Amino acid sequence: MSALFGVGGGVVMVPLMILLCGYNSRAATATSLAAIAIIALWGTVTYGLLGNVNWGLAAVVGIPALLGVVVGVRVRARISAVFISRAFAVVLVASAVLLVINP
């Protein structure tokens, strides 16, 4: 579904885990991120073995991203699950509106 709509898998999988599997938003988000980490690692290793990774640029992107993860986890720990769920819903609706307005 997510590939069909051109969005990340978390946009589809997180709500499904909450609605169908009974996960709370924190567990659903963490599960989605763990899956993304495994998939990204596998892709990086595969492309790296093929010589298709510019390791210098990967470090320029990856190191700040790791710092963002640390900050994001700390901020997330201070925000309620209800707020995160509502903010996520707003982002999904805004994305849908933008897709309809500018396909």
C-alpha positions as CSV (number, residue, x, y, z in Angstrom):
1,M,0.0,0.0,0.0
2,S,2.7,2.5,1.0
3,A,4.6,2.0,-2.3
4,L,1.4,2.5,-4.2
5,F,0.9,5.9,-2.5
6,G,4.6,6.8,-2.6
7,V,5.0,7.1,1.2
8,G,7.2,5.4,3.8
9,G,5.9,2.1,5.2
10,G,5.5,3.6,8.7
11,V,2.7,5.8,7.4
12,V,0.7,2.6,6.7
13,M,2.2,0.1,9.2
14,V,2.0,2.2,12.4
15,P,-1.8,2.9,12.2
16,L,-2.3,-0.8,11.2
17,M,-0.3,-2.0,14.2
18,I,-2.4,0.3,16.5
19,L,-5.7,-0.6,15.0
20,L,-5.4,-4.2,14.2
21,C,-2.7,-5.5,16.6
22,G,-3.6,-3.4,19.6
23,Y,-0.2,-1.8,19.9
24,N,0.0,1.5,21.7
25,S,1.6,4.3,19.6
26,R,4.9,4.1,21.3
27,A,5.3,0.4,20.7
28,A,4.0,0.7,17.1
29,T,6.5,3.5,16.3
30,A,9.4,1.6,17.9
31,T,8.5,-1.5,16.0
32,S,8.3,0.4,12.7
33,L,11.7,2.1,13.4
34,A,13.3,-1.2,14.3
35,A,12.1,-2.7,11.0
36,I,13.4,0.4,9.1
37,A,16.8,0.0,10.8
38,I,17.1,-3.6,9.7
39,I,16.0,-2.9,6.2
40,A,18.4,0.1,5.9
41,L,21.3,-1.9,7.2
42,W,20.7,-4.7,4.7
43,G,20.4,-2.3,1.8
44,T,23.5,-0.4,2.9
45,V,25.6,-3.6,3.1
46,T,24.3,-4.9,-0.2
47,Y,24.9,-1.6,-2.1
48,G,28.3,-1.2,-0.3
49,L,29.4,-4.7,-1.4
50,L,28.5,-3.6,-5.0
51,G,30.6,-0.5,-4.6
52,N,27.6,1.9,-4.9
53,V,28.0,3.7,-1.6
54,N,29.8,7.0,-1.3
55,W,31.0,6.5,2.3
56,G,32.0,10.2,2.8
57,L,28.5,11.4,1.8
58,A,26.9,8.6,3.9
59,A,28.8,9.9,6.9
60,V,27.7,13.5,6.2
61,V,24.1,12.3,6.2
62,G,24.3,9.5,8.7
63,I,26.1,11.2,11.6
64,P,23.7,14.1,11.9
65,A,20.8,11.6,11.6
66,L,22.2,9.6,14.5
67,L,22.3,12.8,16.6
68,G,18.7,13.5,15.5
69,V,17.7,10.1,16.8
70,V,19.2,10.8,20.2
71,V,17.4,14.1,20.4
72,G,14.2,12.6,19.0
73,V,14.1,9.8,21.5
74,R,14.6,12.2,24.4
75,V,11.9,14.6,23.2
76,R,9.5,11.6,22.5
77,A,9.9,10.4,26.1
78,R,8.6,13.8,27.3
79,I,5.5,13.9,25.1
80,S,2.3,12.0,25.7
81,A,1.2,9.2,23.5
82,V,-2.1,10.9,22.8
83,F,-0.3,14.0,21.5
84,I,1.9,11.9,19.3
85,S,-1.1,10.1,17.9
86,R,-2.9,13.3,17.2
87,A,0.1,14.9,15.6
88,F,0.6,11.9,13.4
89,A,-3.0,12.0,12.3
90,V,-2.6,15.7,11.4
91,V,0.5,14.9,9.3
92,L,-1.4,12.1,7.5
93,V,-4.4,14.4,6.7
94,A,-2.1,17.2,5.6
95,S,-0.2,14.7,3.3
96,A,-3.4,13.4,1.9
97,V,-4.6,17.0,1.2
98,L,-1.3,17.9,-0.5
99,L,-1.5,14.7,-2.6
100,V,-5.0,15.6,-3.8
101,I,-4.1,19.3,-4.5
102,N,-0.8,18.6,-6.2
103,P,-0.6,15.0,-7.4
